[in-house]
Amino acid sequence: MAIDLETLDRKAAADDELNRVTAIFMGLFHVGAIAALFFFSWKAFLVSMFLWWVSGSLGIGMGYHRLLTHRGYKTPKWVEYVLTTCATLALEGGPIFWVATHRIHHQHSDQEGDPHSPRDGKWWAHMGWILTGKSMHHDTTTLARYVPDLAKNKFHVWITKYHYVPMIGLGVVLLAIGGLRFLLWGVFFRTVIGLHTTWLVNSATHSWGSRRFVTKDMSTNSWWVALLTFGEGWHNNHHAHPVSARHGLKWYEIDFNWYGIWVLTKLGLARHVYRVKLSELRRREEEDGVPAAARTELVSA
């Protein structure tokens, strides 16, 4: 495991160190997103929306988050690798760094050590945390502690080191079939929208919204963030029951990532799916005399 991680050659960043490469690429992608507005076409727009779903739902929500980070369900390895590759198209880094950061967030949610808590400022929680410091730039020792399952997998180590390769390949394909218009909308505009909607989970759903469960952090449920992130906005539900593959616990809590996992189960491509049901929580509350909210506070971190 240690040998595999050493191939990533990562050293811890200083707390106030500007991550120059990240900052430069963030700037360039935002410029490209603005430029896309001057090259609008419905075809390019629809391509960007499809790729937003591929990268944000199949990739980040179903892949990086609910499968790799929390192991809320299991899939054949080839499905896991496809979802992981889709996630790299979101420009949120490779799986090892993403998963490590999110597991650290759950361990220290809204406490000292949380990579992106609004208690350190809403700008910091939204975007500042990736531009400076070590939040997304951990050393190999930290990675080995938080992602031992991924660190021993050669594919995940390789795709973490070369996470930019699928994006470059996609850009070449879009340029070839649709020219500059497809490139600007399918890569730059789509990526920037996807990044900001994902970051809203860190900033908005730890600042505003409703709370179904009593947890030790500031997590909330936000219907509008859920719509923008394919279901990730039911964040209080998630922090109360992090392993649950379903975040929208009521029928009206739209959770497209859960619908995708459900489809995988029907196709025989997902198994051992962990799902929390409010009816079961209420039944247990009646049997044990312990409120579901109190029970949640004991098990969440």
N, C-alpha and C positions, 0 to 999 in steps of 0.2 A: 504493500500500500504506500509506504513512504517513498519507495523508489518511483512509483508512478507519479506521485504528486510533485516530486522534485523536477519532473520534466516541465512543470508549469513555471518554475523558477520565479516564485513570488516572494517578495519581502514586504513586511508591513510598512504602510505609508505612515508618515507623521500626522498627528491630529490636525494640524493646520496646513498641511501640504496640499497645494493645488494639483489635482490630477489633470495635467496639461493635455494629455492625449484625449481623455474623456471630454474635457471642456472644448477642445478644438472641434471634435466630431459633433458634439451637441450643437455648437454654433453653426457648423456647416449644414447640418440636417435641418435646422430651423430656417436658415436662409433658403435651402432647397424647397422647404414646405411653402414658404411665402411665394417663391418663384412659380410653384405649381399653380397658384391661383390665376396666373396669367396665361396658362396653357390648358384651360379647362376643356374637357369633353366628357360626355356621359359615359362613353366606353372606359376612359381612364378612371373616372370616378368609381364605376362599378367594379373595375379590377382592384382598385385600392380598398374598397369595402370588403371584397372577398378575401383579400390578403390580410386585412385587419382581423377578420374572423379566424383565418388560418393561424396567424401568429399569436393573436391575443386569446382566443378561446381554445383551439386545439393545442396550441403551444404553451402559453403561460398558464392559463387557468387549469386545463385538464392535465397538461404535462408537467411543467416545472412545479406547480403549486400542489395540486391535489394528488398527483401520482408520486413524483420524486420526493417532494418535501415531507408530506404527511403520510404517504403510503395508504391513502384512503381506499385504494383498490389495487388490484394486480392485473397485469396484462402480459401477453407473450413479449419477449424481449424485442422482437422486431417492431411491435406497436409502440413500445416505450421509446425506441430509438427514433421512430418516425415523429412522434409527438415532441421529442426533444429537439429534433432538427427544425420542426415548425417553430419552436420557441426561440431558436437563435435568430429567426427573421424579425423578432421584435426589437433587436438591438439592446437587449438587457443583459448581455453577457452570457457566458457559458453556464451549464447546469451546476457545476460544483460551486462557483461563487454565488450564484443566485440562491441555491438551496441553503448554503451555509449562512448567508445573510438573513434569510427568512427564519431559519431555525434559531438564530441568535435573537431575532426580533421577538419570537414567541417566548423565549426563555427570560427575556428582560423587558417585556412589553411595557412601554411608558415608564420605565425605570432607568436607572443608571446602566448604561451599556446597550440600550436600545439604539440600533443604527439610525432610526428615522422617526423619533417621537415628536409630535407637535409641542411637547413641553420644552423642546429646544428651539421652538419657533416654527411657524407654519411653512415658511419658505424653506427652512431646513428639511422639514418632513417631506415636502413635496419634491424638491429638486436639489437643494443645496448639499444634501448628504452624499450624492454621487460625484459632486464636483471637487470636494475637499475631503481630506481625512482618509481613514482606513475602512470605512463602512463597506465599500465594495472592493477593497484591495487588501484582503487579509493575507498573512503569511501562511506558508505550507503547514506549520504546526497547528495553527488555528483551524485550518481546513481539515486536517486529519482528525481533529477532535469532533467536529460537527458533521462531517460527511464521510464517515468510514465506509458506508455502503456504496457510495458513488466513487470514492477514491480507489477502490480495488477493481473497478470496471474500466477496462481499456478504452471502450468507446467513449464513456463519459469524460475520461481524462483527455482523450484526443479532441473531442468536439469542444471541450472547454478551452483548450489551447488554440484551436482554430475555429472559434465560433463565428468569425466574420466570413468564412468561406461560403456558406450557403447564401448569405446576403449578397455577396459579390456575384455568385452564380445567378441568383434571381435578377439582379440588376442587368446583367448581360442579356439574359433571355428577354426581359421587358424591353430593353433598348432595341433588340433585334426584331421583335414582333410589332412594337408600337411606337418606336422612336422615343424622342426626348419626353413627350407628353406622358407616355406610360411609365417611363423611368421616374419622373418627378412625382407623379401621383402614387405609383405602386411601391416606391421605396421611400422617398423623402416625406411627402405629406402623410402617407399612411403610418409611417414609423413615428413621426412626431405626435400625431393624434394618439396612437397606441401608448406611447410613453407617458403622456400627460394623463390619460385616463387611468393607467396603472398606478401612477404616483398619487392620484386622488384617493386610492385605498389607504395610502400611508398618511396623507394629510387630512382629507375631508372626513373619512370614516373614523378618525380618532379625534374629531373636533365637533361635528354636528351630526344629529340623527337620533334615533330611538334606541333604547336598550331593553331587550327582552330578558336578558340574563344578567345577574350580578356577577361581574368579573373583576379581577384585580387591576385591570387596565381601563383605558378610556374608549374602548372599541364601541362602535355604534352600527346600527343598520341604516343604510341609506338607499332608498329605492332608485334614485337617479344615478348614483354611482354604480349600482347593480346593473342598470340598463347599459351603461357605458362600458362595463367590464365583463359582460356576459355572465353576471351573477356573483362577482367577487365583492359587491357592495354590502352583502348581508354579513357584515364583518363581526358584529357582536355574536351572532349565531356561530360563526366560525371560531372565534376566540374561546367561546364556551365549550365547543366540541370540535377541536382542531382536526381530528382524524376523520370526521364525517365527510364523505364524498359529496354530500348534498348540503348546500349552504342555505338555500331558500326553503325554509321548513314548513311554510304554508303554501296552499295552491296559488295564491296571488303573488307570492314572492318569486318573481321570474328569475330563473337560474339556468341560462343556456348551457353553461358548462356541465351542470348535472344532466341536462337532457342529452348532451353528447355522450356522457358516461353511460347513461341508460341505453342509448343506441348500441354502444359497444357491448353491453351485457346481452342484448338481444341478438347480436351477431356472434356471440360466443367469444368475444375478444376481451372481455373484462370479467373478473371473478373476485370473490372475497371482497365485495363492495360493502364498506362500512357506512351505515346510514342511520342518523338519529331521527326518531319520530317523536313529535310532541305528545302524541297520545300515550306512548310508552313512558315518557318522562312523567306525565300526570299520573299514570297508573302506579309507577314506582313511588311517587310522592304520597299517594293515598295509602300504599302498603307500608311504607317505612316511616311516614310522618315527617319526612325531611323535604322541605320545599325544593323544587327543581333548581331555582335560582341559587339557593344556598349550596346545594350539591355541586353545582357548576363552579362556584367560587372555590370549592375545595380542590377540584381536579384541574382547573385551568391555570396556565402559567404565562 
